[in-house]
Amino acid sequence: MGKDYYNILDIPRNASEDEIRKAYRKMALKFHPDKNKSPEAEDKFKDIAEAYEVLSDPQKREIFDKYGEEGLKGAPNPPSGASGFNFEMPAGFTAFTFHGDPMSTFSRVFGREDPFRGINVLYIVVRISNFSFRCCRAENVTLAACDLYLNLKWSP
């Protein structure tokens, strides 16, 4: 039995194009290797991209719904008890092979938009001797583009 792309994206089989896109965005952000350091994140991220590639394309989705992952790859298993099973690829469709680059799918869906903007919060902490002060909170910054200026005044 092949992969269940609906299960990978955690969507029902009758999901709309919009629901598929939203599910992909949610799952891709959750398992993006730059944000999720768990050992299985990279493989999960790749599976999510592959599921989106199939379910977002009406022709691939139709073949997947009828014949599963094996049908997409050109080698479907006949339904149990089926005699005279005949499988033909639709005209112009060749067997599907995932391109293997989940970052390409991610970039195509998110474009130039930074999907992680607003997630990072930088707290600046100043330690003087045994005292610790939280000076400020800044959102939507990256450390590479952040300059820190401090004005310290001593008040006894």
N, C-alpha and C positions, 0 to 999 in steps of 0.2 A: 504494500500500500504506500502510495506516495505522500507528499506533503499536503496538508489541508491549509490552503492559503487563507481561507476565511477564519480559521482558528488562529492562525499566526497573527492576523490583524485584529482578532477578537471582534468580529462583526458577523451579522446574520447573512445567510446566503442571498437574501433579497435586498442587500444593502444598495443604496443609491451611489452614484459616482461621487457625490459630495461626502457621503458617509465614509466611503473608501478613502478619499483624500484626507479627511479629518483623522481617521483612524491611523493612516500612515504617518501623518505629521506627529500625532501623539506618541506612537510607538517608536518612531525614529528618534525623537527627542529623548525618550526614556532610555533607549539602548545605544545611543550614539557613543562610540568608543572614547571620545574626548571627555565625555561627562560621566559615563558609567564604567567603572574600573573592574567590574566583576569579570571572572574568567570567561563566562559564556556570552558576554555583551557583544563581542565582535561577530560571532556566528549568528546570534539573534538579529543583529542589525542587518546582516546580509540576507537572512531569511525574510525579514520585513520588506527590504527593497525588492526582492524577487517576487514576493506576494503582491506588492503594489504594481510591479511591472505587468503581471498577469491580469489582475483584477481591474486595473484601470483601462485596459485595452478590451473593447467589446468582443472582438473576434477571439482573442486568447481566452477571455473569460467564458465565452460560450463553449469552446472546446474543453476547457477545464471542468465546467459544470457537467458536461456529457461524459467525458472520459477520464477525468482526473489528471494528475501530473504526468502520468505515463502517456496519455493521449497527446498532451502538449509536446512531448518529446518524440512523438511519432510511433510509440509502441504501446497502444492501449491494451488493457486486459479486457477480454470480453465479459459482459455482465454474467453473473453466475446463472447457470441454466440456459444461457442463450445459445441457440443453434443458428447456424448461418450468419454469425456476427460479421458485419462488413463495416470496416472503418476506412474512410477516405478523408484525407486532409482537404479542407476547403480550397478552392482555386486561389492561387497566389499566396497561400500560407505554407511556410516551411516549419519544420520542427523547431520548437522554442528551446533555446539554451540561454540561461541567464548570463549576461555579459560579465558578471563577476565583480563589478565595481559599484558597491552600494553608495559610495560618495558621489558618483555621477547622478544617481537617482535622487539623492538628497539635494544636490545642487540644483537639479532641474525643478524640483518641487518647491524649494525654499528660495531659489534665485539668489539675488544679492542681499536679501534681507538676513539680518543676524538673528537666528531663532533663539539664541541664548541671551539676547539683550534683555535686561530687566531681571535676570535670574541672579546675576552676580551682585553681591552687596559687599562693599569694602568698609570695614571698620578700622579706623586708625587708632591705635592704642599707644600712648606715650608712657614709658616707665621711667620714673625718676626715683632712684634709691628703692625704697620698699613701697612706693606709692604707684598706683596704676590709674590712669584716667582715660576714659573713652572720649576722644576729642570730637569726632564727627562721624557721620554716616553718609556715604555717597553711593548712589545707584547708577547703573548703566555706565560703568567705567571699566576700562581694561587697565591692568597694571602697566602695560607698555605705553599707554597714553596718559598716564597720570603723574602729575608733578605734585609734590607735597611741600607746602609752605607752612611753617609753624611760627607763631609768635608766642613766646612763653613769658609770662609775668609772674614774679614771685610775690605772694602775699602772705606775710607771716600770720 
